[in-house]
Amino acid sequence: MIRALFIAPQHRKQAGRVVAIEGTTEKRRALRSAARRKHLLETARMLFVAKGFHQTGMAQIANASGIAVGQIYRDFANKEAIIAALCEADLAGWLEEDKLQEAVATGDSQAIRAWIERIATEEPSREDRRMMCDLLGEVGRNPIISDINRRADGRLRTSLQAALHSLAPEASDGQRAMLLDFIMSISWGMVAGLELFPQRDHERLRQYVAQLLGREIAALGA
């Protein structure tokens, strides 16, 4: 590094140009890699929704995406790693942890209540519901998927605990834990209901659940 300070002027300019070119090349390579991973994840999601996780193989993902199997394995160790990447992106978008953290930090109870209501009653897309229900079945037979679910559950619980503690700091840990489990059960129940009975009036149920949650949260802080 020190030696570079003493490069002759005529070579210093050339060396700088080489570094710039190398930097540009690395940037382009990183962009191509990110685009390839994004395309692969989108393709894998489509196949998981259509065929199910268990019935989708790496060869099918390679064929549908146009990416060689060897390249896929360089990007992802296995099919479960693809699921982990999909879940990470979906979970981050769903939880909106930064917004909740800001609401908790500023004591914005209205925003916190709205966040809890959304977590409990938001209706995932048909594609997301199918993949969620498919992966739910995998949790009991695939230890890697089970671990992915455990980590996702931990992040959700951490956020819900922060939200409920901010709204009702005087409530006991047991009271908050019970309401937390209730919220998570309601959330999964809404997903299952939409998938099992799409013809029913889920909007009325969503409104009822939102009102019920409001009463339970108010009682928690009483």
C-alpha positions, 0 to 999 in steps of 0.5 A, a space after each residue: 500500500 505504501 509503495 503505491 504512493 511512490 509510483 511514477 506519475 506516468 504509471 500512477 494514472 495507468 494504475 488508477 485506470 486499472 483499479 477503476 476498470 476492476 471496480 466497474 467489472 466487480 460492480 457489473 458482476 455483482 449486479 448480474 449475480 443479484 439479477 440472476 438470484 432474483 430471477 431464480 427466486 421468482 421462478 422457484 416461487 412460481 414452481 413451489 406454488 404450482 407444484 408444491 415444495 416436495 414435488 419441485 426439484 432443482 432440475 425443474 427450477 433450472 429448466 424453468 429459469 434457464 440457469 444451469 443446475 451447477 450455477 444454482 448450487 453455487 448460489 444456493 446450497 440446496 432447495 431449502 436454502 432457496 426457501 430460506 431466501 424467499 422466507 427472509 424477503 417475505 418476512 422482512 416485507 411483512 413485518 416492517 420491523 423498522 416502522 414498528 421500531 419507530 412507532 415503539 420509540 415514539 410511543 405512537 400507540 395508534 400506529 402500533 395497534 394498526 401494525 398488530 391488526 395488520 399482522 393478525 388480519 392481513 390477507 396474503 395473496 393466493 400464491 403466498 397462501 398456497 406456499 405458506 400452507 405447503 411449507 406448514 406441512 413440510 415443518 413436521 417432516 423436514 428439519 431444515 424447514 422446521 428450523 427456518 420456521 422456528 427462526 421466522 417465529 422468533 422474529 415475529 414474536 420479538 416484534 409482537 412482544 415489543 408492540 404489546 409491551 409498549 401498549 401495556 407495560 404494566 401487564 404481566 409477561 404471562 398476560 402478554 404471552 397469552 395475547 401474543 399466542 392468540 394473535 399468531 393463532 388468529 393470523 394463521 387461522 385467517 390464512 387457512 380460512 381464506 384457502 379452505 373457504 374462499 367463497 365466504 365473506 372474509 371481510 366481515 370476519 376480518 372486521 370482527 377480528 380487528 374489533 376483538 383484538 382492539 378489545 383484548 388489547 384495551 383489556 390488557 392495559 386495564 
